[in-house]
């Protein structure tokens, strides 16, 4: 299948390092003085971190730059790169709309501004020259209070043509005391016909099986196959898939080598659980989607038959792809629109 779908990509990690660095210098951003040399900046972004929480500080840095007025710049560049360099035809882009609003505004105005963020991103993503079908997943966040997360959910309900689902992101170490609250938000989403995914079972701190029944897909989920395989039959029965982002686990210190994923694919195959391969943060990782596939192949984590199954599964589990399992002819016709 020559054209790809990516179901797990963060706006904060999607922009190539050089594009981000150029923006900082062209606009005299304070970070430009901190990183006058591009090579130093790239090394800072792409080096592995010791934990997921440490890695997420990079998202905080990027979110401080990606605000309302410059979102079109970043979105147009990432869509162009996805189309030209990755052959992506369908992309689900996820982010927290709250962290793209203006910090100096009163809270009520920031909540209202989240809708403007969604519409600006949708408009910037629509490019006839680079016809990627892009839909947005809005992230609730483990650091945000309940009323802000509820506003994010309600925004997803109000913008069904632009938003295809919701997610829960942020440090998974903060989930535990709020599990009931998060479960209720996901249940509300399902009642309102909003698709759901959640960052779960990514790290040793992210074991929260209580949230699994609330989800359409599982963000990452590799620890299920590695340490809780007894959950796989239930996941198969619910028709859920794992959104596996291989390079992320090396960058966050979750894994030391990709070959550790070999058992994840094997156990999921045996249990009838689909896996979709995603990028998560191709800009921060400097690894695009075709190379995620290639790295898994060359390290004998998967074979070509598994690759094809993962590619096909990405379309079946997509929240807004209009066809179940598109043939090449349909993909080619979409590109020509």
Residue pairs with C-beta under 8 A, 6 or more apart in sequence:
1 308
1 311
1 312
1 328
1 331
2 87
2 328
2 331
3 87
3 88
3 89
3 328
3 331
3 335
4 86
4 87
4 88
4 89
4 90
4 289
4 290
4 311
4 314
5 88
5 89
5 90
5 91
5 276
5 311
5 314
5 315
5 318
5 321
6 82
6 86
6 88
6 90
6 91
6 92
6 278
6 279
6 289
6 314
7 92
7 217
7 243
7 276
7 278
7 314
7 317
7 318
7 319
8 92
8 94
8 197
8 219
8 243
8 245
8 276
8 278
8 279
8 280
9 91
9 92
9 93
9 94
9 278
9 279
9 280
9 281
9 282
10 59
10 93
10 94
10 95
10 169
10 280
10 281
11 66
11 74
11 75
11 78
11 93
11 94
11 95
11 121
12 58
12 59
12 62
12 63
12 66
12 95
12 281
13 58
13 59
13 62
13 280
13 281
13 282
13 283
13 284
13 285
14 74
14 78
14 93
14 279
14 281
14 282
14 283
15 62
15 74
15 77
15 78
15 283
16 77
16 81
16 282
16 283
16 286
17 38
17 41
17 42
17 45
17 46
17 283
17 284
17 286
18 38
18 42
19 74
19 77
19 283
20 45
20 62
20 65
20 74
20 283
21 35
21 38
21 41
21 42
23 29
23 65
23 70
23 73
23 74
24 31
24 32
24 35
24 65
25 32
27 70
29 65
31 61
31 65
35 41
35 44
42 286
45 58
45 283
45 284
45 286
46 251
46 284
46 285
46 286
48 250
48 251
48 252
48 253
49 55
49 58
49 251
49 252
49 253
50 253
51 203
51 252
51 253
52 171
52 172
52 202
52 203
52 205
52 252
52 253
52 254
53 171
53 173
54 252
54 253
55 251
55 252
55 253
56 170
56 171
58 284
62 284
63 96
63 99
63 100
66 74
66 100
67 100
67 101
67 102
68 100
68 101
68 102
68 113
68 116
68 117
68 120
71 100
71 117
71 120
71 121
71 124
72 120
72 123
72 124
75 93
75 120
75 121
75 124
75 125
76 124
76 125
76 127
78 93
78 283
79 91
79 124
79 125
79 127
79 130
79 132
79 134
80 127
80 129
80 130
81 288
82 88
82 91
82 130
82 132
83 89
83 130
83 131
83 132
84 130
85 288
86 282
86 288
86 289
86 290
87 290
88 132
88 289
89 131
89 132
89 133
89 331
89 334
89 335
90 132
90 133
90 134
90 314
90 315
90 318
90 321
91 132
91 133
91 134
91 135
92 134
92 135
92 136
92 137
92 164
92 165
92 318
92 319
92 320
93 121
93 125
93 134
93 135
93 136
93 137
94 136
94 137
94 138
94 139
94 167
94 169
95 121
95 136
95 137
95 138
95 139
96 138
96 139
96 140
96 141
96 144
96 152
96 169
97 114
97 117
97 118
97 138
97 152
97 155
98 110
98 111
98 114
98 141
98 144
98 148
98 151
98 152
99 141
100 114
100 117
101 110
101 113
101 114
101 117
102 110
102 113
103 110
105 113
111 148
111 151
114 151
114 152
114 155
115 155
115 158
115 159
118 136
118 138
118 155
118 159
118 162
118 163
119 159
119 162
121 136
121 162
122 134
122 136
122 162
125 132
125 134
126 134
131 334
131 335
131 337
133 320
133 321
133 334
135 162
135 163
135 164
135 319
135 320
136 162
136 163
136 164
137 163
137 164
137 165
137 166
137 167
137 197
137 319
138 152
138 153
138 155
138 156
138 163
138 165
138 166
138 167
139 152
139 166
139 167
139 168
139 169
139 170
140 149
140 152
140 153
140 166
140 167
140 168
140 169
140 182
140 185
141 148
141 149
141 168
141 169
141 170
142 168
142 169
142 170
142 171
142 172
142 174
142 175
142 178
143 170
143 171
143 174
144 152
144 170
146 181
149 185
150 185
152 166
153 166
153 185
153 188
153 189
153 192
153 194
155 163
156 163
156 165
156 166
156 189
156 194
157 192
157 194
163 194
164 195
164 319
164 320
165 194
165 195
165 196
165 197
165 216
165 319
166 185
166 186
166 189
166 194
166 195
166 196
166 197
167 196
167 197
167 198
167 199
167 219
168 175
168 182
168 185
168 186
168 198
168 199
168 211
169 199
169 219
170 199
172 199
172 200
172 202
172 203
172 205
172 206
172 208
173 205
175 182
175 206
175 208
176 208
179 208
179 210
179 211
182 198
182 211
183 210
183 211
183 214
186 196
186 198
186 211
186 214
186 215
187 214
189 195
189 196
190 196
190 214
195 216
195 217
195 319
196 214
196 215
196 216
196 217
197 215
197 216
197 217
197 218
197 219
197 243
198 211
198 214
198 215
198 218
198 219
199 206
199 219
199 220
200 206
200 208
200 211
200 212
200 215
200 218
200 219
200 220
200 221
201 207
201 208
201 218
201 220
201 221
201 222
201 223
201 224
201 228
202 219
202 220
202 221
202 222
202 223
202 248
202 249
202 252
202 254
203 223
203 252
203 254
204 223
204 254
206 220
206 223
207 223
207 227
207 228
209 228
209 231
212 218
212 231
212 234
212 235
212 238
212 240
213 238
215 240
216 240
216 317
216 319
217 240
217 241
217 242
217 243
217 276
217 317
218 224
218 235
218 240
218 241
218 242
218 243
219 243
220 242
220 243
220 244
220 245
220 248
221 235
221 242
221 243
221 244
222 242
222 244
222 249
222 254
222 261
222 264
224 231
224 232
224 235
224 242
225 232
225 242
225 263
225 264
225 267
225 268
225 273
226 260
226 263
226 264
229 267
229 271
232 267
232 268
232 271
232 273
233 271
235 242
235 271
235 273
236 271
236 272
236 273
240 273
241 273
241 274
241 275
241 276
241 313
241 317
242 264
242 268
242 273
242 274
242 275
242 276
243 276
243 278
244 261
244 264
244 275
244 276
244 277
244 278
245 277
245 278
245 279
245 280
245 281
245 292
246 258
246 261
246 277
246 292
246 295
246 296
246 301
247 279
247 280
247 285
247 287
247 292
247 295
248 254
248 280
248 281
248 285
249 255
249 258
249 260
249 261
250 256
250 257
250 258
251 281
251 284
251 285
255 261
257 299
258 295
258 296
258 299
258 301
259 299
259 300
259 301
261 296
261 301
262 300
262 301
264 275
265 275
265 301
265 302
265 306
268 274
268 275
269 306
274 309
274 310
274 313
274 316
274 317
275 310
275 313
276 310
276 313
276 314
276 317
277 289
277 292
277 293
277 296
277 310
277 311
277 314
278 289
278 292
279 285
279 287
279 288
279 289
279 292
282 288
282 289
287 295
293 307
293 310
295 301
296 302
296 307
297 303
297 304
297 307
302 310
312 325
315 321
315 323
315 324
315 325
315 326
316 324
316 325
323 330
